[in-house]
Amino acid sequence: MDRGDIGKDIDATVNPVKPPVKMGRPKQNPHAEDKKLTIRVPAELHKKLRYASVDLDKPMVEIAVDALIAYLTKRERGK
């Protein structure tokens, strides 16, 4: 029986390899300093927004603010 690798096995068990830690600053939300507004949305809408956030690689708040801006701009032009 080869016992040459037993030290490596024990070391790997005692000191498992951890994935590298992400370095650097987190993505800065462009709306981080804006006024806060809390809204309640239906679960299905929240799910769609979350998926859109992943697809677009944008924070959910940024998508929501952009949608509100587009809606209000369209509404102002309609007057």
Backbone as CSV, one residue per row, in Angstrom:
resi,resn,N_x,N_y,N_z,CA_x,CA_y,CA_z,C_x,C_y,C_z
1,MET,0.836,-1.177,0.000,0.000,0.000,0.000,0.886,1.247,0.000
2,ASP,0.595,2.185,-0.909,1.390,3.402,-1.030,0.861,4.452,-0.057
3,ARG,1.709,4.885,0.862,1.294,5.874,1.865,1.924,7.233,1.603
4,GLY,2.482,7.412,0.409,3.138,8.674,0.089,2.175,9.844,-0.023
5,ASP,0.944,9.572,-0.411,-0.035,10.647,-0.598,-0.933,10.862,0.620
6,ILE,-0.732,10.117,1.664,-1.609,10.226,2.837,-1.515,11.607,3.491
7,GLY,-0.356,12.199,3.474,-0.196,13.540,4.050,-0.980,14.571,3.262
8,LYS,-0.991,14.430,1.940,-1.749,15.353,1.095,-3.244,15.202,1.349
9,ASP,-3.703,13.961,1.498,-5.116,13.715,1.753,-5.546,14.322,3.088
10,ILE,-4.731,14.151,4.104,-5.048,14.702,5.421,-5.037,16.220,5.364
11,ASP,-4.031,16.791,4.690,-3.934,18.243,4.582,-5.143,18.804,3.834
12,ALA,-5.585,18.124,2.776,-6.747,18.581,2.010,-8.012,18.510,2.861
13,THR,-8.092,17.558,3.747,-9.260,17.430,4.611,-9.245,18.494,5.697
14,VAL,-8.093,18.747,6.278,-7.972,19.717,7.362,-8.024,21.138,6.821
15,ASN,-7.396,21.387,5.691,-7.338,22.719,5.079,-7.911,22.661,3.668
16,PRO,-9.229,22.586,3.517,-9.804,22.478,2.179,-9.518,23.729,1.350
17,VAL,-9.406,23.542,0.058,-9.152,24.656,-0.852,-10.458,25.449,-0.987
18,LYS,-10.362,26.728,-0.736,-11.531,27.588,-0.835,-11.486,28.326,-2.172
19,PRO,-12.650,28.596,-2.767,-12.643,29.355,-4.022,-12.120,30.758,-3.764
20,PRO,-11.534,31.378,-4.783,-10.987,32.722,-4.579,-12.096,33.710,-4.216
21,VAL,-11.759,34.646,-3.368,-12.704,35.670,-2.931,-12.713,36.772,-3.973
22,LYS,-13.916,37.261,-4.306,-14.011,38.352,-5.265,-13.381,39.590,-4.656
23,MET,-12.554,40.238,-5.429,-11.866,41.432,-4.949,-12.456,42.661,-5.631
24,GLY,-12.259,43.787,-5.039,-12.696,45.038,-5.641,-14.009,45.513,-5.049
25,ARG,-14.434,46.634,-5.552,-15.655,47.242,-5.067,-16.865,46.587,-5.710
26,PRO,-17.956,46.485,-4.983,-19.180,45.971,-5.602,-19.713,46.977,-6.619
27,LYS,-20.568,46.505,-7.520,-21.163,47.417,-8.497,-21.888,48.524,-7.762
28,GLN,-21.646,49.737,-8.189,-22.306,50.879,-7.562,-23.650,51.100,-8.228
29,ASN,-24.673,51.127,-7.443,-26.009,51.387,-7.933,-26.100,52.874,-8.263
30,PRO,-26.446,53.217,-9.519,-26.504,54.641,-9.863,-27.595,55.401,-9.110
31,HIS,-28.504,54.687,-8.481,-29.592,55.329,-7.745,-29.392,55.224,-6.237
32,ALA,-28.190,54.893,-5.803,-27.932,54.652,-4.385,-28.174,55.888,-3.516
33,GLU,-27.952,57.067,-4.057,-28.098,58.297,-3.275,-29.464,58.943,-3.460
34,ASP,-30.339,58.335,-4.251,-31.650,58.905,-4.522,-32.592,58.690,-3.344
35,LYS,-33.745,59.314,-3.425,-34.784,59.132,-2.414,-35.253,57.691,-2.426
36,LYS,-35.669,57.205,-1.278,-36.115,55.825,-1.152,-37.630,55.755,-1.304
37,LEU,-38.074,54.735,-2.047,-39.492,54.479,-2.230,-39.696,52.982,-2.153
38,THR,-40.591,52.547,-1.309,-40.886,51.120,-1.188,-42.241,50.863,-1.811
39,ILE,-42.297,49.893,-2.704,-43.567,49.524,-3.316,-43.758,48.013,-3.189
40,ARG,-44.990,47.604,-3.180,-45.312,46.180,-3.156,-45.795,45.807,-4.547
41,VAL,-45.229,44.737,-5.079,-45.611,44.271,-6.411,-46.046,42.813,-6.316
42,PRO,-46.890,42.374,-7.237,-47.292,40.967,-7.241,-46.074,40.060,-7.411
43,ALA,-46.155,38.881,-6.845,-45.030,37.945,-6.867,-44.548,37.659,-8.292
44,GLU,-45.488,37.491,-9.222,-45.110,37.178,-10.613,-44.351,38.341,-11.256
45,LEU,-44.760,39.574,-10.980,-44.051,40.739,-11.502,-42.647,40.825,-10.907
46,HIS,-42.530,40.551,-9.617,-41.222,40.564,-8.963,-40.307,39.517,-9.592
47,LYS,-40.845,38.346,-9.869,-40.080,37.274,-10.489,-39.588,37.699,-11.873
48,LYS,-40.462,38.318,-12.658,-40.077,38.788,-13.999,-38.997,39.862,-13.909
49,LEU,-39.132,40.753,-12.947,-38.137,41.807,-12.761,-36.790,41.210,-12.360
50,ARG,-36.820,40.228,-11.488,-35.576,39.567,-11.067,-34.890,38.890,-12.245
51,TYR,-35.670,38.182,-13.076,-35.101,37.533,-14.261,-34.542,38.561,-15.246
52,ALA,-35.267,39.662,-15.429,-34.779,40.724,-16.314,-33.478,41.300,-15.779
53,SER,-33.378,41.421,-14.471,-32.167,41.930,-13.839,-30.964,41.051,-14.163
54,VAL,-31.172,39.752,-14.129,-30.090,38.814,-14.449,-29.760,38.893,-15.935
55,ASP,-30.799,38.881,-16.783,-30.589,38.914,-18.235,-29.859,40.172,-18.674
56,LEU,-30.222,41.312,-18.091,-29.645,42.592,-18.486,-28.387,42.948,-17.696
57,ASP,-28.093,42.168,-16.660,-26.967,42.450,-15.767,-27.074,43.868,-15.196
58,LYS,-28.286,44.194,-14.759,-28.564,45.495,-14.154,-29.322,45.253,-12.857
59,PRO,-29.132,46.100,-11.865,-29.896,45.959,-10.627,-31.389,46.146,-10.883
60,MET,-32.205,45.460,-10.098,-33.652,45.570,-10.242,-34.112,47.012,-10.087
61,VAL,-33.527,47.744,-9.173,-33.936,49.133,-8.941,-33.665,49.982,-10.178
62,GLU,-32.581,49.719,-10.880,-32.261,50.505,-12.070,-33.296,50.260,-13.171
63,ILE,-33.707,49.014,-13.343,-34.737,48.690,-14.336,-36.049,49.358,-13.959
64,ALA,-36.413,49.293,-12.676,-37.671,49.887,-12.217,-37.659,51.400,-12.396
65,VAL,-36.554,52.056,-12.054,-36.469,53.516,-12.198,-36.529,53.895,-13.673
66,ASP,-35.819,53.160,-14.525,-35.859,53.436,-15.964,-37.288,53.299,-16.505
67,ALA,-38.017,52.273,-16.026,-39.400,52.070,-16.467,-40.291,53.220,-15.997
68,LEU,-40.092,53.681,-14.770,-40.873,54.814,-14.268,-40.576,56.082,-15.056
69,ILE,-39.316,56.312,-15.359,-38.937,57.486,-16.154,-39.596,57.425,-17.527
70,ALA,-39.541,56.260,-18.173,-40.153,56.098,-19.493,-41.666,56.332,-19.423
71,TYR,-42.312,55.781,-18.409,-43.759,55.954,-18.250,-44.112,57.413,-18.042
72,LEU,-43.408,58.081,-17.129,-43.724,59.486,-16.821,-43.411,60.395,-18.000
73,THR,-42.375,60.128,-18.739,-42.026,60.905,-19.932,-43.129,60.761,-20.982
74,LYS,-43.584,59.534,-21.195,-44.660,59.267,-22.158,-45.944,59.973,-21.715
75,ARG,-46.217,59.918,-20.439,-47.432,60.560,-19.896,-47.387,62.072,-20.060
76,GLU,-46.217,62.671,-19.818,-46.068,64.141,-19.953,-46.249,64.582,-21.402
77,ARG,-45.782,63.772,-22.332,-45.907,64.118,-23.759,-47.350,64.006,-24.227
78,GLY,-48.134,63.165,-23.549,-49.529,62.948,-23.934,-50.447,64.084,-23.538
79,LYS,-50.002,64.956,-22.668,-50.845,66.067,-22.190,-50.951,67.165,-23.221
